[in-house]
Amino acid sequence: MANQVTLPQMGLSEESAVIGEFFVGVGDTVQVGTRLFAIETGKSVFDVESEFEGVVLALLCKEGDELPIQAPVMVIGQEGESFDAPKVKQDLPEKKTEQAVSEHKEAELHAAVSYTAEGHEKLTSPRARMLADKAGVDAALAQATGAEGLIIERDIKRMLDTGVPQSTPAAAELSYQDIPLSMMRRTIAKAMYHSIQSMAQLTHTSSFDATQLLKYRKQCKAAEETKGITLGDMVLFAVSRTLKAFQEMNAHFLEDTIRRFSGVQLAVAVDIPAGLVVPVIRNADQLSLMQISNEMKRLAEACQKGTIAPELLTGGTFTVSNLGNLGIESFTPIINPPQVGILGVDTITLRPRRAENGTVSFYDCMTLSLTYDHRAVDGAPASRFLQAVCKNLENFTSLIDADTTGGNNA
């Protein structure tokens, strides 16, 4: 008997998803576990694997179609088997909030923007981007066959098989192409706008002497088992410990109540080609520095590949956003509601310091930018929290020695 493959529910809040790319076609033989197609939600992209063995008898939609959850996508059965093709209901569920509306309008989730020689923007799927980068070719030179002009993996493969076209000089006259916002970009835009409009956000900035932090990082690099620990990991470790003493910052503002958490579910902003995702390090306050480093790498890799599980993108109690590696000296991070705070990590700069005898020396200075919701936290406790983070980072060796999580923190 033929089996229907339906659109799975990848997150509790998802009511629909977009068919990103088919990996099989009609007539292909599949086994249990065979990748069938990718689906794209407002947060990430996921591969759907087969639960059946047999032959693909029919594809009931096309790449780029947005379907409601549990809508039939394909039919798998035995070769030559007759079946009644189910009717695919394209109508999406009625949206209950403005945010839901923004999550169901565009097919090109997880698409990176590249440019033609003439300056035209072209959207590229993450798999296409990875293949193009591996082959050392410009993805924008491929002929797009995906929905809404999206360059997908098969387009890169075809270009590699037939020969990479030569780019031409940019046209003298101004030319442009309007690119629809991806589902993820719409979701980010709506969330950021809502955050600014609905919260009393204020940013404080402070700095500290990063000499000891850099020295400890150098020690970590010297040992094989700890060489992967980064300055960003060290900041996450310090924040997770500092929040334990400042529960007013490790909280959610719920209009008529403030929910303070005993454990630290540390959200970390990760930049991917399609936009910004914020995976969560669970119980970060109970993890050693090495464990935080390893978990951060695992989450970031899953975000880059588009395989991050939906449940790992929710439940954060405080967020850290690091732009230091981009040379940013100060910025105003935007809170991810219902959280009440977010810490921006800035770059390290050389700053002068005058001693009591009048001599001037230079030291490595790192700046931190704390944005907090003034509805939930006043300026003084927010400032004390920021001071404590700076102090813990400035005296990082002491923080490591005093930690009681056990194991090798280094």
ZAMARGU-4260 file (C-alpha; in steps of 0.2 Angstrom, whole numbers, plus 5000, padded with zeros to 4 digits):
<rodrens>
0) 5000/5000/5000 | 5007/5017/4995 | 5012/5029/5009 | 5010/5047/5010 | 5025/5058/5017
5) 5018/5073/5025 | 5026/5089/5031 | 5032/5086/5049 | 5030/5098/5064 | 5047/5104/5068
10) 5043/5117/5081 | 5028/5120/5092 | 5025/5137/5085 | 5026/5132/5067 | 5010/5131/5057
15) 5018/5130/5040 | 5035/5128/5031 | 5042/5130/5014 | 5049/5115/5003 | 5067/5120/5001
20) 5074/5107/4989 | 5069/5089/4984 | 5084/5076/4985 | 5074/5063/4976 | 5062/5062/4961
25) 5048/5051/4954 | 5055/5034/4951 | 5069/5035/4963 | 5071/5020/4975 | 5072/5025/4994
30) 5076/5016/5010 | 5072/5021/5028 | 5083/5035/5032 | 5085/5042/5014 | 5085/5061/5013
35) 5069/5066/5004 | 5068/5085/5005 | 5072/5100/5015 | 5060/5111/5024 | 5062/5129/5029
40) 5054/5137/5044 | 5056/5155/5051 | 5071/5148/5062 | 5081/5136/5052 | 5081/5122/5038
45) 5079/5104/5041 | 5081/5088/5031 | 5066/5076/5031 | 5071/5057/5030 | 5060/5043/5024
50) 5051/5032/5036 | 5047/5020/5021 | 5055/5009/5009 | 5050/5009/4991 | 5049/5020/4975
55) 5044/5038/4974 | 5027/5037/4965 | 5023/5056/4965 | 5029/5073/4971 | 5013/5083/4976
60) 5021/5100/4977 | 5036/5109/4970 | 5051/5118/4978 | 5047/5134/4985 | 5029/5130/4990
65) 5023/5134/5007 | 5012/5121/5015 | 5003/5119/5031 | 5010/5106/5044 | 5004/5088/5040
70) 5001/5093/5021 | 5005/5078/5010 | 5022/5081/5000 | 5025/5064/4991 | 5019/5047/4989
75) 5031/5031/4992 | 5025/5014/4987 | 5030/4999/4976 | 5035/5002/4957 | 5019/5002/4946
80) 5007/5002/4961 | 4992/5012/4958 | 4986/5025/4971 | 4974/5040/4974 | 4984/5056/4973
85) 4979/5066/4988 | 4974/5084/4985 | 4987/5096/4993 | 4978/5110/5003 | 4988/5125/5000
90) 4978/5136/5011 | 4988/5141/5027 | 4981/5142/5044 | 4974/5158/5049 | 4987/5169/5058
95) 4984/5173/5076 | 4997/5187/5078 | 5007/5199/5067 | 5023/5190/5071 | 5015/5174/5063
100) 5011/5183/5048 | 5029/5188/5045 | 5034/5169/5046 | 5024/5163/5032 | 5027/5174/5017
105) 5044/5169/5009 | 5052/5153/5003 | 5071/5157/5003 | 5075/5154/5021 | 5093/5151/5025
110) 5098/5159/5008 | 5114/5169/5007 | 5115/5185/4996 | 5128/5185/4982 | 5131/5197/4968
115) 5133/5196/4949 | 5146/5207/4941 | 5133/5219/4936 | 5128/5221/4954 | 5112/5210/4954
120) 5109/5202/4971 | 5106/5183/4970 | 5100/5172/4984 | 5109/5156/4987 | 5104/5141/4998
125) 5117/5135/5011 | 5121/5119/5002 | 5124/5128/4986 | 5135/5140/4995 | 5145/5126/5004
130) 5148/5117/4987 | 5153/5133/4978 | 5165/5138/4992 | 5172/5120/4992 | 5175/5121/4973
135) 5182/5138/4974 | 5169/5146/4962 | 5157/5161/4963 | 5140/5154/4967 | 5132/5170/4959
140) 5138/5164/4941 | 5126/5149/4942 | 5109/5149/4933 | 5096/5148/4947 | 5082/5135/4945
145) 5075/5136/4963 | 5059/5145/4968 | 5060/5164/4966 | 5077/5164/4958 | 5085/5154/4972
150) 5102/5146/4968 | 5101/5128/4974 | 5114/5114/4976 | 5110/5106/4959 | 5113/5123/4950
155) 5131/5123/4957 | 5133/5105/4951 | 5127/5109/4934 | 5138/5124/4933 | 5153/5113/4938
160) 5149/5100/4925 | 5146/5111/4911 | 5160/5124/4915 | 5160/5140/4925 | 5155/5155/4915
165) 5167/5170/4914 | 5161/5185/4924 | 5159/5201/4913 | 5164/5219/4918 | 5151/5228/4928
170) 5138/5238/4917 | 5141/5257/4917 | 5123/5261/4920 | 5115/5258/4937 | 5106/5241/4938
175) 5097/5233/4952 | 5086/5218/4957 | 5073/5218/4971 | 5075/5203/4981 | 5060/5198/4992
180) 5064/5196/5011 | 5067/5178/5016 | 5056/5170/5029 | 5070/5171/5042 | 5074/5190/5038
185) 5055/5194/5040 | 5055/5185/5057 | 5071/5194/5063 | 5064/5211/5057 | 5048/5208/5066
190) 5056/5202/5082 | 5069/5217/5082 | 5055/5230/5079 | 5044/5223/5092 | 5058/5222/5105
195) 5062/5241/5102 | 5044/5246/5102 | 5038/5236/5117 | 5053/5238/5129 | 5061/5252/5139
200) 5079/5248/5133 | 5094/5257/5139 | 5113/5253/5136 | 5128/5255/5148 | 5146/5253/5142
205) 5161/5248/5153 | 5178/5241/5150 | 5192/5232/5159 | 5210/5227/5158 | 5211/5211/5147
210) 5229/5207/5150 | 5225/5192/5161 | 5212/5186/5150 | 5224/5186/5135 | 5237/5178/5145
215) 5225/5164/5150 | 5220/5162/5132 | 5238/5160/5127 | 5240/5146/5140 | 5225/5137/5133
220) 5233/5138/5115 | 5249/5130/5121 | 5240/5114/5126 | 5232/5102/5113 | 5216/5098/5124
225) 5212/5117/5127 | 5219/5126/5111 | 5201/5127/5105 | 5195/5138/5119 | 5192/5156/5113
230) 5190/5173/5121 | 5172/5172/5117 | 5171/5156/5127 | 5179/5164/5141 | 5167/5178/5141
235) 5152/5166/5141 | 5160/5157/5156 | 5161/5173/5166 | 5144/5178/5161 | 5136/5162/5167
240) 5145/5163/5184 | 5141/5181/5186 | 5122/5179/5182 | 5121/5167/5197 | 5123/5182/5209
245) 5112/5194/5199 | 5096/5184/5196 | 5087/5200/5191 | 5097/5200/5175 | 5094/5181/5172
250) 5075/5184/5170 | 5060/5186/5159 | 5048/5201/5160 | 5030/5194/5158 | 5020/5211/5159
255) 5013/5208/5177 | 5027/5197/5184 | 5045/5195/5183 | 5051/5177/5182 | 5069/5174/5189
260) 5078/5158/5184 | 5090/5149/5196 | 5099/5141/5181 | 5107/5150/5167 | 5101/5146/5149
265) 5114/5156/5140 | 5108/5161/5122 | 5122/5166/5110 | 5120/5176/5094 | 5127/5166/5079
270) 5129/5174/5062 | 5124/5164/5047 | 5122/5168/5028 | 5103/5169/5030 | 5103/5181/5045
275) 5105/5179/5064 | 5100/5164/5075 | 5102/5162/5094 | 5105/5145/5100 | 5105/5141/5119
280) 5118/5133/5130 | 5108/5124/5142 | 5113/5125/5161 | 5129/5135/5156 | 5132/5139/5175
285) 5135/5120/5178 | 5147/5118/5163 | 5166/5120/5164 | 5175/5132/5152 | 5180/5117/5141
290) 5162/5111/5141 | 5155/5128/5136 | 5168/5129/5122 | 5164/5112/5115 | 5145/5115/5116
295) 5146/5132/5108 | 5156/5125/5093 | 5143/5111/5092 | 5128/5123/5091 | 5137/5135/5080
300) 5141/5121/5067 | 5123/5115/5068 | 5117/5133/5064 | 5129/5135/5050 | 5123/5119/5042
305) 5105/5122/5045 | 5103/5107/5055 | 5100/5115/5072 | 5085/5108/5082 | 5071/5120/5085
310) 5071/5117/5104 | 5089/5123/5104 | 5084/5140/5098 | 5071/5144/5113 | 5071/5145/5131
315) 5086/5157/5134 | 5086/5168/5150 | 5100/5180/5145 | 5109/5183/5128 | 5127/5187/5123
320) 5131/5195/5106 | 5150/5195/5101 | 5155/5208/5088 | 5173/5209/5094 | 5180/5199/5080
325) 5173/5211/5068 | 5183/5226/5076 | 5167/5234/5084 | 5172/5245/5098 | 5155/5248/5105
330) 5137/5245/5100 | 5119/5244/5106 | 5113/5226/5106 | 5094/5223/5106 | 5086/5212/5119
335) 5077/5196/5114 | 5061/5197/5124 | 5055/5191/5136 | 5073/5192/5142 | 5078/5207/5151
340) 5096/5209/5146 | 5109/5206/5133 | 5128/5209/5134 | 5137/5215/5119 | 5156/5210/5118
345) 5167/5222/5109 | 5185/5221/5102 | 5201/5223/5112 | 5210/5240/5109 | 5226/5248/5116
350) 5222/5261/5129 | 5234/5273/5139 | 5234/5273/5158 | 5243/5286/5169 | 5251/5279/5184
355) 5252/5289/5201 | 5270/5295/5197 | 5263/5303/5180 | 5270/5290/5168 | 5259/5283/5155
360) 5258/5265/5149 | 5247/5256/5137 | 5236/5241/5141 | 5224/5229/5132 | 5206/5235/5135
365) 5190/5226/5131 | 5173/5235/5131 | 5156/5227/5136 | 5139/5234/5131 | 5125/5229/5142
370) 5107/5233/5136 | 5093/5230/5149 | 5075/5232/5150 | 5072/5247/5162 | 5054/5241/5166
375) 5062/5226/5175 | 5079/5232/5181 | 5085/5249/5187 | 5101/5257/5182 | 5111/5254/5198
380) 5109/5235/5199 | 5112/5234/5180 | 5128/5243/5182 | 5133/5233/5196 | 5130/5217/5186
385) 5141/5225/5172 | 5155/5229/5184 | 5155/5212/5191 | 5156/5204/5173 | 5171/5216/5170
390) 5179/5211/5187 | 5177/5193/5184 | 5185/5194/5166 | 5199/5205/5172 | 5203/5192/5186
395) 5199/5177/5175 | 5212/5166/5183 | 5204/5169/5200 | 5187/5165/5193 | 5193/5149/5186
400) 5201/5144/5202 | 5185/5148/5212 | 5173/5138/5201 | 5165/5123/5209 | 5158/5114/5194
405) 5173/5101/5195 | 5183/5094/5181 | 5196/5103/5171 | 5189/5121/5168 | 5204/5125/5157
</rodrens>
